[in-house]
Amino acid sequence: MSRLGRLFRSDDHTRPWSGAYAPYDLVKELFIAIAVVALIAVLLTVLFSSPDERPSTIAQWSRQMPVDFAKTATAELDGTSATAEYGPPYNHNKGSEQHIAFIRLQKWLGVSHPINTAADYVINPLRSIPADPTLQSAIASYQMASAKAQSGWTEAYSKALETATVAPDGSLKVATGDYGPVPKMITGLLGLAQSGGLDGDLLTSRQFYQTDYTKPLLFMGDGGLLAERAEAQHLLGKQWGIMNETGSYPGQTWLWLYTLWYQVEPFKASHNADALVVLVVAALSLILICIPLIPGLRDIPRWLPLYRLIWKEHYRAREL
């Protein structure tokens, strides 16, 4: 007998039944199963479901935290934000490249979602604002300036934002200084964001249904909005998991397998946590797929013969 044949050979439990037969109400069993599963689902929903929070948007962020938005936009403009310095899959910077020994997934997979923070988050959205020649002139002045001048303007403006205040109309009050065209650009971007236009500008999907929220999520992640919401939900930490919710129903249950590992050591404090979690989940998924071929694991149903309890009348009749 071949190896494959030995793996799936029949035994006493799968041989044709030659004894008596008993009537079985399949419809009744179906309704009982549905009722039990529904009851368990409702119970688990009451005990473990997550709150139905509204999604965060850049418009919400810019209205509630305009100073933080301006600080983040300035960091994106001068390339000092977390996204700008991250590395693959967003850019070619060394950044926080994660690896496990010789396994360097970020480096091997390369830049799959290229993001130029200055262009994508500031300059290109500002160019979409019509009928504002002074704003377009400010953009041109910034781009024609030397890298040293650009860095000097953004650095000085970032420091000034530390003491900035918000006017009643939502605009920023910043101390006077040599900021070049940067204040005009950031003010224009703030107005675009507060109107809701920047949320649409950062969507990259060309399909009818917008499903790629990479750019707006990274932009908000560089600021303080998501951290503030996480702290309110007791999710804040150096590395914290995902709180996912779909409508009024429990969140996507498969996410727990990923987020669980971020809460325990050594993943919790590791610089390579993402790479480690990917490796662990991949190994667990491979084990699950190979269960029919793994001696011991594939025999668990025979060690815990629940089917004998379910079909007790059948097996009692067989033993008589």
Number of C-alpha atoms within 10 A of each C-alpha: 7 6 8 9 9 9 14 10 10 10 7 7 8 8 8 7 10 7 9 8 10 7 5 8 7 9 9 9 11 11 11 12 12 11 12 11 12 12 12 12 13 11 12 12 15 11 9 10 15 16 15 14 13 8 7 14 17 25 21 16 20 24 18 14 16 24 24 19 26 23 23 23 26 26 22 25 25 18 17 15 20 18 22 23 18 17 22 25 19 21 20 16 13 12 14 14 17 21 17 12 6 6 12 13 16 18 16 10 10 15 15 11 12 15 21 16 25 18 14 18 23 22 20 14 20 23 13 13 15 9 8 11 10 12 21 19 14 17 20 13 15 19 13 11 12 11 12 8 14 20 16 16 21 24 15 15 24 19 13 17 18 12 11 17 15 13 9 7 6 17 15 19 14 17 13 8 10 13 19 19 20 21 19 17 23 24 16 17 25 27 18 21 24 19 15 17 17 23 19 13 18 20 15 14 12 9 8 6 7 11 11 14 13 15 22 20 16 15 21 20 16 21 21 16 21 17 16 13 14 17 12 10 11 10 16 15 13 9 16 16 17 14 16 16 18 11 11 12 12 18 20 11 9 8 13 14 13 15 16 15 21 23 14 10 10 13 18 18 13 15 15 16 20 17 19 19 18 13 14 14 14 12 12 12 11 11 14 12 11 12 13 14 13 13 10 11 13 14 12 10 11 11 9 10 10 11 11 13 11 10 10 12 12 15 13 10 12 13 8 5
